[in-house]
Amino acid sequence: MKIYFAASLANERNNYVAEIIEWLKSIGHKVLSEHVGQKDHRKALAEKLGIPKEKLSYQKILEQDLAWVEESECMIAEVSSKGSYGVGREIERNRMRKRIGLTPAPLLLIYQKGYRPKSALILGEENHKGIWLREYNNLQEVKQIILEFFIKFKLNKEKIGSTLFL
């Protein structure tokens, strides 16, 4: 399954982003935005796109990220940080897919215990169809939440059966 993973690139807290992305890949999913889990995310993105890092413009990043949001079959956003314009924009782009004739992808918003988002624009998403907001304590728990999300939204059943009970 094609997953778009959104996370604040300025977040200094260890919120398991790299570990979650690697785990998703290890169970057979394609994480379109896997570069967000790398220390040097610009370098990782440039390599993925096959261009030199110095040629990676803000315009190219914008175009590629928004294209991946539209291509994704589901979206997971780590929203523990105090605020990220980029993550907010990616979430909104997913919600607006219906305006360009696409169905919005199911969206899982996850945050670490003690870092519940304060933004009404994030918290208000909890009651929208196709969106789940969940708190986690550790890596094991977030993996279980993600598997439950896949089941709830009937996503890629053939790849979740063997990993359901971690």
N, C-alpha and C positions, 0 to 999 in steps of 0.2 A: 504494500500500500504506500502511496506517496503522502508523506507527512510534511507539513510546514511547521517548523518549530521556531517560535518567536521568544526572544529573551533580551533583556537590556544588555547592551554591550558595555555599558559604563558601570554595571553592577560589580562591586568588589567582593560581595559576600559569596561564599561557596554555596550555591543552591543546586548543586548536582547537575547542572546543564550538560556538561561534557559527558558525564556518566550516563545520563538518561539517553542522550543521542546515541552513544555507542551501544547501549543496551537495545534500543529500538532497531538499530542496524543489525545487531547480532541475532535478532529474532526474525529477520527477513524483510524489514521495512526499508524504504528509501526515504531518507531524511533530506529533503530538497535543500534546506537551509542549514546543513550540518556545520558550516563554517562558524556559526554563533557559539559553538562549543569549544572553539580553539582560542588559545591565548592571543595569537596574531590573526584575528578573524579576517582582516583585509588581505593578508597574504594567502590564507586558506581559500578565500573566495576567488582571488585572482588565479590561483592554481587550478581551481575547479573550472573556471571559465576559460582557461588556457591563454591568459594574457599576463603581461608583466604587471606587478603590483603598482608601479608608478603610472601605468596607463588606466588603472581602475578609477574611473571618475565617479563622483557622487551621482551623476545622472545614470550611469550604467548600473550602479548598485540599486538605485530606485527602480529602474525598469526591470531588472532581474528579480528583485524581491517581490514586486507586485505581480510579475508573471508567474512566479512560483506559488504565490498565494492563490492565484486563479487556477493553477494546475493541480493543487493539492486535493486529496480525498478527505483529509481531516487536518485540523490545526490544533496544536498544543502551544499555549503561551504561558511562560513562567512569569508571573506578575508580582513577585515579592519585592521588587525594587520600588523606591519611592516614586518613581515616575519615569516613563520612557515614551517620548513622542513617537519613536519608531514602532514600538510594540502596539501602541494605541492605533497608529495608522494602519498597521497590518491587520489588526482585529477589525477595524472599520472596513477595510478593503474586502475582507472576507464577507462581512455582513452585506455589503453592497453588491456582491456578485449577482444577485437577482436582477439588478438594474441593467446588467449586460447580458442577460439571458442564461446565467449559470445559477445553479442551486448553491447557496452558501454551504460550505463544508462544516460538519459538526465541529464544535470548538470546545476544548477543555482548557480552562483557566486554572492553573495551579499556583499555590503560594505556600511558603514555609510557615509553620506555626510561629506566631509572634510577629509576622509581617503581613497581616491581612491588608489588602489594598484599601486606601482611604478614598479613592476616587469613585464618585457616584457613577461615572461612566463605565467603570469596571464592575462595581458591585451591582449596578442595575442590569447587567447582562445575565445575572443568575436566573432570572425568570423568563428569559427568552427561549423559545423552542430551539433545540439543537445546541444549547450551550450549557455547560456544566462548570461550576466554580467549586473547587475543592482545596482543602488545607492538607498539608502533609508534614510529617515529623522527620522522616528519614528517607533514604534512597529506596529501601525495600517497600515502604508504604507508598511512595509515589509510583513505583512500578505496578503495584496492585491497583491503584486508582486508575492508571492508564489502561490496564487490562479490563477493568470494569467499564470504563468509558467505551472501549472497543465493543464490548458485549452490548451495552445499553443502546448504542447507535448502530449495531449490527455491522460493524466494520471488519472486514477481512477475517471471517470466522476460521478459515483454514489455518491461519498463522497464530491463533491465540490458544487453541486447545491444549497444546503441549506445554505452554508456559503459564497456564492459569493459576496454578498453585506454586508459587515461587519458594 
